[in-house]
Amino acid sequence: MEQKIHQGRNVKRFREMLNIKQEALAYDLGEDWNQKKISMLEQKDVIEENLLKQISAVLKIPVEAFQNFDEEQAINIISNTFHEGSVANNSGYINCTINPIDKLIQLHDEKIALYERMLKEKDEMMVRLEKLIGK
C-alpha cells in the first residue's frame, strides 16, 4: 500500500523548520491571506501547483520538496544511514558549502535595507500628513 504525501503537512513542517509563523507566511503571500487560511491550507492533502509555487518563492524551498517529502521515508533513510557515534557511514568528511559569516553579513544587509525602506515610507507618510494638515 503506497503512502500518500500530505502537501499541507509538508508546508507546515518546512514553515516550522524555518521558524516562520502562520501570520508571517500569510502576510508574505498577500492581502487576501490570513492565519486561519494558512491553517486550513496546511490541512489540505493536495495544494494547487500555482499556490505551491508562491509558497515555494516565499519560503525559498523547491516546489518538489512539498510534493515529494515523506517523513517515514526520511526516517528510514536516516536510521539506515547514520549509526551511533558516526557522522555518516559513507563519507570520511563533511563538505560544508555555507559560510556562516557570509550568511550573517547577508542578513545584516537585508536588515539595513528593510530599515531604510521603513524610514523612506515614514518620510513619505509624514509628507502626506503635512499636506493633509496644511489644507
C-alpha positions as CSV (number, residue, x, y, z in Angstrom):
1,M,0.0,0.0,0.0
2,E,1.5,3.3,-1.1
3,Q,1.7,6.1,1.4
4,K,0.2,9.4,0.0
5,I,2.2,12.5,0.5
6,H,0.4,15.2,2.5
7,Q,1.5,18.5,0.9
8,G,-0.2,20.7,3.5
9,R,1.6,19.0,6.3
10,N,4.9,19.4,4.4
11,V,4.3,23.1,4.1
12,K,3.7,23.2,7.8
13,R,6.9,21.2,8.5
14,F,9.1,23.4,6.4
15,R,7.5,26.6,7.7
16,E,8.2,25.5,11.3
17,M,11.7,24.4,10.5
18,L,12.3,28.0,9.2
19,N,10.7,29.3,12.4
20,I,8.1,31.2,10.4
21,K,4.7,31.9,12.0
22,Q,1.4,31.3,10.0
23,E,0.7,35.1,10.3
24,A,4.1,35.9,8.7
25,L,3.5,33.4,5.8
26,A,0.1,34.9,5.3
27,Y,1.5,38.4,5.1
28,D,4.1,37.3,2.6
29,L,1.5,35.6,0.4
30,G,-0.6,38.7,0.1
31,E,-3.6,40.7,1.3
32,D,-6.2,38.0,0.9
33,W,-4.3,35.7,3.2
34,N,-4.6,35.4,7.0
35,Q,-3.5,33.0,9.7
36,K,-6.8,31.0,9.5
37,K,-6.4,30.5,5.8
38,I,-2.8,29.2,6.3
39,S,-4.0,26.8,8.9
40,M,-6.7,25.5,6.5
41,L,-4.1,25.2,3.7
42,E,-1.8,23.1,6.0
43,Q,-4.6,20.6,6.4
44,K,-5.0,20.0,2.7
45,D,-3.7,16.8,1.2
46,V,-3.0,18.3,-2.2
47,I,-2.3,22.0,-2.9
48,E,-2.7,23.7,-6.3
49,E,0.6,23.9,-8.2
50,N,0.4,27.7,-8.6
51,L,-0.1,28.2,-4.9
52,L,2.8,25.8,-4.1
53,K,5.0,28.0,-6.4
54,Q,4.0,31.1,-4.4
55,I,4.8,29.3,-1.1
56,S,8.0,28.0,-2.6
57,A,9.1,31.5,-3.5
58,V,8.3,32.9,-0.1
59,L,10.0,30.1,1.9
60,K,12.8,29.7,-0.7
61,I,12.2,25.9,-0.8
62,P,11.7,24.0,-4.1
63,V,8.1,23.0,-5.0
64,E,9.3,19.4,-5.3
65,A,10.1,19.4,-1.6
66,F,6.4,20.0,-0.7
67,Q,5.3,17.4,-3.3
68,N,7.7,14.6,-2.5
69,F,8.8,14.8,1.1
70,D,7.7,11.8,3.1
71,E,8.6,11.8,6.7
72,E,8.5,8.0,7.0
73,Q,11.0,7.6,4.1
74,A,13.3,10.2,5.6
75,I,13.3,8.4,9.0
76,N,14.1,5.1,7.3
77,I,17.0,6.7,5.3
78,I,18.4,8.4,8.4
79,S,18.1,5.2,10.6
80,N,19.7,3.1,7.8
81,T,22.5,5.7,7.1
82,F,23.6,7.0,10.5
83,H,24.8,4.9,13.3
84,E,25.6,5.6,16.9
85,G,28.9,7.6,17.2
86,S,29.2,8.2,13.5
87,V,28.6,11.3,11.4
88,A,27.9,9.4,8.2
89,N,28.9,5.8,7.3
90,N,29.6,6.5,3.7
91,S,31.8,9.6,3.9
92,G,35.0,10.4,5.7
93,Y,34.5,14.2,5.7
94,I,31.7,16.7,5.6
95,N,31.8,19.3,2.8
96,C,30.0,22.4,4.2
97,T,29.1,24.8,1.4
98,I,27.5,27.5,3.6
99,N,29.8,30.1,5.1
100,P,28.1,31.3,8.3
101,I,29.8,34.7,8.3
102,D,28.6,35.3,4.7
103,K,25.1,34.4,5.8
104,L,25.3,36.7,8.8
105,I,26.5,39.6,6.6
106,Q,23.7,38.9,4.1
107,L,21.1,39.0,7.0
108,H,22.7,42.3,8.2
109,D,22.5,43.8,4.8
110,E,18.8,42.7,4.4
111,K,18.0,44.2,7.8
112,I,19.7,47.6,6.9
113,A,17.7,47.6,3.6
114,L,14.5,46.9,5.4
115,Y,15.2,49.7,7.9
116,E,16.0,52.2,5.1
117,R,12.8,51.2,3.3
118,M,10.8,51.8,6.6
119,L,12.4,55.2,7.1
120,K,11.6,56.2,3.5
121,E,8.0,55.1,4.0
122,K,7.8,57.0,7.2
123,D,9.1,60.2,5.5
124,E,6.6,59.8,2.7
125,M,3.8,59.3,5.2
126,M,4.9,62.5,7.1
127,V,4.8,64.5,3.8
128,R,1.3,63.2,3.1
129,L,0.2,64.1,6.7
130,E,1.7,67.5,6.5
131,K,-0.2,68.1,3.2
132,L,-3.5,67.0,4.8
133,I,-2.9,69.2,7.9
134,G,-2.0,72.2,5.7
135,K,-5.3,72.0,3.8
